[in-house]
Amino acid sequence: MGRNVTRWCIAVVAGVLLLTGGGCAKVDAPAGELPAPVALPEQAPELTAEPSGTPGTDELTATPVAVESMGAAPKASPSASASASTKPRPKPRRTTPTAPRAVPKPPTETQVPPAPPKPAPTACKPSYKGDQASRAQAKAALTDAAGRTYWPTSAPDIRIPLNLIKATAWQESGWQSNIVACDGGIGLMQVMPDTATWMNQRFGQSYDVWDYRDNAYLGGTYLAWLTKYIGDMYFDADYRLDADLCTTELNSCLLNAIIAAYNFGHGAVAREGQPLAIPNPSYVRNVRALMTECECLGF
């Protein structure tokens, strides 16, 4: 019985040691019986997305436009920097001026507008016919005229700058749509009736010179025709009307030539076999100043 008591005591002591984690029982236990470790919160695997700038983010690419146009579902948008890199870059724009030819090419246009009339007597006062369009209406008409593509097939690059058409209308009529000048000029752009008839025939149009919207289109069409006519003869089809291409010489750029021809006619500016001429420098300087300083630009 003493042995039994001794064995029983040993068993009790061993049990106590196991319950209290003491002793070497934990180390001596076989590896297969160790309890699986429990992951603490700070040891949990990361589930958040990679921060921007990591390789995983930079590798994102947008679905090609051609694929999306066929109905493919768009993918997640990449970062701003990646999106910017996938946009097509605009074509480089020429910045160097094209000097006018000393000897122009023969004109390609054989149908030319009629010559302008002789100046009216200075004592003559203009008359008015019909209702006056508001400044908002005039602005809308001139803006629409500037936004057109006048030569979509042979010269789609020709554009009439909005500040040019606004300044020309201010110089010509002060944006008065119902004014009739002593020399016969009509409306916003002071279009001559014979010039309007020629342009309607030349381009298959049916614009009414007495309607302020059509008047703006006719004026814009005439500026576009002059751009192509003079641009082909003197500037090798470089139709840019940028003011920064002009130097202090008035005959240095296409813009000045177009302004001069609108007032004096194409024949006084572009002469076969002769250099480009600016016969009306005061008019050109006035319009050029109005292109940047006219109060009409703020209407």
Secondary structure in CASP SS format (residue, H / E / C, confidence):
PFRMAT SS
TARGET T0000
AUTHOR 0000-0000-0000
METHOD secondary structure of the structure
MODEL  1
M C 1.00
G H 1.00
R H 1.00
N H 1.00
V H 1.00
T H 1.00
R H 1.00
W H 1.00
C H 1.00
I H 1.00
A H 1.00
V H 1.00
V H 1.00
A H 1.00
G H 1.00
V H 1.00
L H 1.00
L H 1.00
L H 1.00
T H 1.00
G C 1.00
G C 1.00
G C 1.00
C C 1.00
A H 1.00
K H 1.00
V H 1.00
D H 1.00
A C 1.00
P C 1.00
A H 1.00
G H 1.00
E H 1.00
L C 1.00
P C 1.00
A C 1.00
P C 1.00
V C 1.00
A C 1.00
L C 1.00
P H 1.00
E H 1.00
Q H 1.00
A C 1.00
P C 1.00
E C 1.00
L C 1.00
T C 1.00
A C 1.00
E C 1.00
P C 1.00
S C 1.00
G C 1.00
T C 1.00
P H 1.00
G H 1.00
T H 1.00
D H 1.00
E C 1.00
L C 1.00
T C 1.00
A C 1.00
T C 1.00
P C 1.00
V H 1.00
A H 1.00
V H 1.00
E H 1.00
S H 1.00
M C 1.00
G C 1.00
A C 1.00
A C 1.00
P C 1.00
K C 1.00
A C 1.00
S C 1.00
P C 1.00
S C 1.00
A H 1.00
S H 1.00
A H 1.00
S H 1.00
A H 1.00
S H 1.00
T H 1.00
K C 1.00
P C 1.00
R C 1.00
P C 1.00
K C 1.00
P C 1.00
R C 1.00
R C 1.00
T C 1.00
T C 1.00
P C 1.00
T C 1.00
A C 1.00
P C 1.00
R C 1.00
A C 1.00
V C 1.00
P C 1.00
K C 1.00
P C 1.00
P C 1.00
T C 1.00
E C 1.00
T C 1.00
Q C 1.00
V C 1.00
P C 1.00
P C 1.00
A C 1.00
P C 1.00
P C 1.00
K C 1.00
P C 1.00
A C 1.00
P C 1.00
T C 1.00
A C 1.00
C C 1.00
K C 1.00
P C 1.00
S E 1.00
Y E 1.00
K C 1.00
G C 1.00
D C 1.00
Q C 1.00
A C 1.00
S C 1.00
R H 1.00
A H 1.00
Q H 1.00
A H 1.00
K H 1.00
A H 1.00
A H 1.00
L H 1.00
T H 1.00
D H 1.00
A H 1.00
A H 1.00
G C 1.00
R C 1.00
T C 1.00
Y C 1.00
W C 1.00
P C 1.00
T C 1.00
S C 1.00
A C 1.00
P C 1.00
D C 1.00
I C 1.00
R C 1.00
I C 1.00
P C 1.00
L H 1.00
N H 1.00
L H 1.00
I H 1.00
K H 1.00
A H 1.00
T H 1.00
A H 1.00
W H 1.00
Q H 1.00
E H 1.00
S H 1.00
G C 1.00
W C 1.00
Q C 1.00
S C 1.00
N C 1.00
I E 1.00
V E 1.00
A C 1.00
C C 1.00
D C 1.00
G C 1.00
G C 1.00
I E 1.00
G C 1.00
L C 1.00
M C 1.00
Q C 1.00
V E 1.00
M C 1.00
P H 1.00
D H 1.00
T H 1.00
A H 1.00
T H 1.00
W H 1.00
M H 1.00
N H 1.00
Q H 1.00
R H 1.00
F H 1.00
G C 1.00
Q C 1.00
S C 1.00
Y C 1.00
D C 1.00
V C 1.00
W C 1.00
D C 1.00
Y H 1.00
R H 1.00
D H 1.00
N H 1.00
A H 1.00
Y H 1.00
L H 1.00
G H 1.00
G H 1.00
T H 1.00
Y H 1.00
L H 1.00
A H 1.00
W H 1.00
L H 1.00
T H 1.00
K H 1.00
Y H 1.00
I H 1.00
G H 1.00
D H 1.00
M H 1.00
Y H 1.00
F C 1.00
D C 1.00
A C 1.00
D C 1.00
Y C 1.00
R C 1.00
L C 1.00
D C 1.00
A H 1.00
D H 1.00
L H 1.00
C C 1.00
T C 1.00
T C 1.00
E C 1.00
L H 1.00
N H 1.00
S H 1.00
C C 1.00
L H 1.00
L H 1.00
N H 1.00
A H 1.00
I H 1.00
I H 1.00
A H 1.00
A H 1.00
Y H 1.00
N H 1.00
F H 1.00
G C 1.00
H H 1.00
G H 1.00
A H 1.00
V H 1.00
A C 1.00
R C 1.00
E C 1.00
G C 1.00
Q C 1.00
P C 1.00
L C 1.00
A C 1.00
I C 1.00
P C 1.00
N C 1.00
P H 1.00
S H 1.00
Y H 1.00
V H 1.00
R H 1.00
N H 1.00
V H 1.00
R H 1.00
A H 1.00
L H 1.00
M H 1.00
T H 1.00
E H 1.00
C C 1.00
E H 1.00
C H 1.00
L H 1.00
G H 1.00
F C 1.00
END
